[in-house]
Amino acid sequence: MNSVSHLLISLSTIILIGCNTKASKTYETRSIEQGEEILNLDEEISNQEIKQEFKLTDDNVINFLFEYEKNNKENQVRIYTNYGDIDILLFSNTPYHRSNFIYLTKNNYFDGTQFYRVVNDFVIQGGNSDNIKTTSKRQKIGKYLLPNDFNKGHTHKRGMVSMPSSSIDNPYKMASPYEFFIVQKKDGAHHLDGNYTIFGTVTNGMQIVDTIANLPTDERDWPLNNVYINKIEIIN
């Protein structure tokens, strides 16, 4: 083999090595870029999970509802039941209870709950259920109580919507935020004044309240035929 042939072979070898090196570097660079993209995606998912994990607590609920109330001024809702509809006006001078009810409504908490306590010539109470889905919803939203706000001039007249106190040891009459009751008694239930926060009134559908109140119940005041809150909808 002459010197020219040796020279050509050497040049070919150098070119091939150069090409392979360049390809290797390009592939390596792309691998790093893909890795960075995956890392960024993981961070984004992690941030989304953090947002989804927000829950209301006794420590954050007042600040949260204070801010929430500023941009969520709705004050009229409609309760759809399997016996008919009930319209409610929420009072602006009980802002934490009003905004709490709006917050739960917008998060579809009440959908599928029941009027689970019915006492004729007294009240019908709703917002709970023996369905595990209701428990799951509460766990996702959070565990908290609301401070009482019963010095705003409202009394437990017929048609008033009020919030029961928590069943736990509760000297300050903190309200159970997921539940509510409607006064059905013709002359009102004024012995409840000063113990429970009234935050709304029925504007249409008291005949539906009366129908529900007259249903037969078991010894726990639970209607023998379940009274479902199919959903609560904001109407204004």
N, C-alpha and C positions, 0 to 999 in steps of 0.2 A: 504494500500500500504506500503510495507516494505521500509527500508532505501536504499536498493540497487536500487529499482525502482526509488525513488526520485533522486538519484545520476545520473542515466542514463538519466532521463528527463532533468535535469539541464545541463548535458554535451551536449545533443542534441541541446538545446536552444542556448548555447554559440557558438556552431559550426555554426548554421544557421545564427546567428547574425554576426559572423565573416565573413561568405561567402558573405552575403548581403553587408556588409561594404566594402569588397574588390571589389565586382562587381561595387558598386556605385563609388568608387574611380577611378577604371579603366575607367568607362564610362565618368566620369567628366574630367579625363586627356585627353581622346581622343577628347572630345568636345573642350577643350582649343587648342589642336593641330590643329584641323580642323579650328578653328577660326583664328589661326595664318596663316594658309595656305591661307584662304580667304583674310586676310589683305594683305599678300604678293602679291597675285594675283591682288588685287585692286591697289597696288602701281605700279605693272608692267604695268597694263593697263593705269594708269595715266601717267607713263613715256612715253609710246607709243604715247598717245595723245599729250603730249608736243612736241615730235619729229614731229608728223604729223602737228602740228599747226605752224611750222616754216614758216615764210613768208619773202620775200625780201621787204626791205624798202629803202628809200633814205639814212637812217643812216647805214645800214649794207651791202648794195649791193657791194660796192667797196671791202671791206675786204673779203666778201664771194667769189666774182669772182676772186680776187687775189689768194686765196687758191684753188679755183676750177680749175683754169687754170693750176696749177702745175700738176694735175693728169688727165687732160682731154685735150689732145693735138690734138684731131681730127680736121681736117681743110677742109674736103671735104664732101659735102652733095648733095643729089639728091632730087629735088622737083617733086613729082608725081601729075600731074594735069589730068583733064579729056580731055586735048588736047595733052598731051605728057609730057615728062620728061625734066627737066632743071637741069644741074649739075653746082655746084658752088664751087669755091675755096675761103676759108676764109683767110684773111690776118693775118699773125702772128704779124705784128707791130701795130695792133689794138686789143690788147689782151682782153680788157673788152668786146668789142662788139662781138669778135669771141666767147669767152667763154659763153657769154650770149646767143648767138644763139645756141650753142651746148647744153647748159643747157635746154633751151626751147625745143629743138628737142628731147633730151633724156626724157623729161617729156611729150612728145606727145602733146605739146601745139598747134602746127600748124595743126594737123590732123583735117580736117573738116572746116578749115578757108577758106577764099576766096581771090582771086585777086579782090578787091572790088572797086578799082579806076583804070580805064584804059583810057589813053589819047594817041591816035595814034600819032606817030612821037614825042613822049616825054618819058613817063614812064608807067610801070604797077606797081601797089602798092598792096601788099598783107599782110596777117597776121591778118586780122580782119574778122568779120562776124556779121550779124544781128541775129545769132542764140544765144539763151540764154546760150547754153553750153560753148560758147567762153567766155562770161562774167563770168561764174562760174569758168572756168579754171584760168582766170586772178585773181579772188578773192582768189583762193587757193594758187597761186604762189606768189602774192603780188603786191603792188602798189609802183612803183619806176621809176626813170628816170636815164639815163646814161649820164655822162659828154661827151661833144663833144671831138672829137679826129680827127680833120680834117687837121692837119698839118703834115701828114705822107707821103706827096709826091704823093698822089693819086688825080686824077681828074675825073670828071663825064663823062668819055668816054662811048661810046656805050658798053653795057654789064656789066657796073659796078653796084654793089649792095650797096645800101646806106640806111641809117636809118633816117626816118623823125623826125623832132623835135616835141615835145609835143605841143598840141593845146592850152595849158594853157598859161597864162602870163609867158613868157619864155625868159628873156633878155640874158641868157647864152646859148641859143640854146641847151638845154638839150634834149637828144634823147628819143623818145618813143620806149621802148625796145621790144615791141611785134610786131612791124610792120617793113616792109622793102620795098624798091622799086628798080626796075631794070631799068636802062636807056636803052630805045629802040631807041631813036633818032640816026640816022646814024652819024651825026656830033657831037654827044654828047650833054650834057646839062651843059655847063661849067659855066653858070650863077649861078648854084647851089654850085659851089666850095666855100669853106670857110663857108658854112652855114650848111652842113650836113656831117656826118661821113661816108665815104666810107670804107666798111670792107670786101669786097669780089668782085669777078668777075665771070661771067658766062664762063665756059670752054666748055660746050656742051649744045646745045638746044636753041640757039638764034632764030632758026626758029620757035620754040614754042612760044617764047616771041613775035615775030612778029605776029604770028597767033592770040594770045590773044589781042595784041594791036590793031588789025584791027577789032575786034568785035564791033557790034553796042552797044551803051550805052544809058542810060537815061540822063536827064539834070544834074545829079550829077556825071556823068562819071562811074556809076555802070553798068556793062555789063547786057544787057537785058536777056541773058542766063547766069546764075551763073557759074563762073569759080572756081571750087573747088580745093583747095590744099588737095588732098586725104591724103597725109602724106609727111613728110620730113624725110629722112633716112640718117644716116651717112654712107658714103662709104669708108672713110679712115681718 
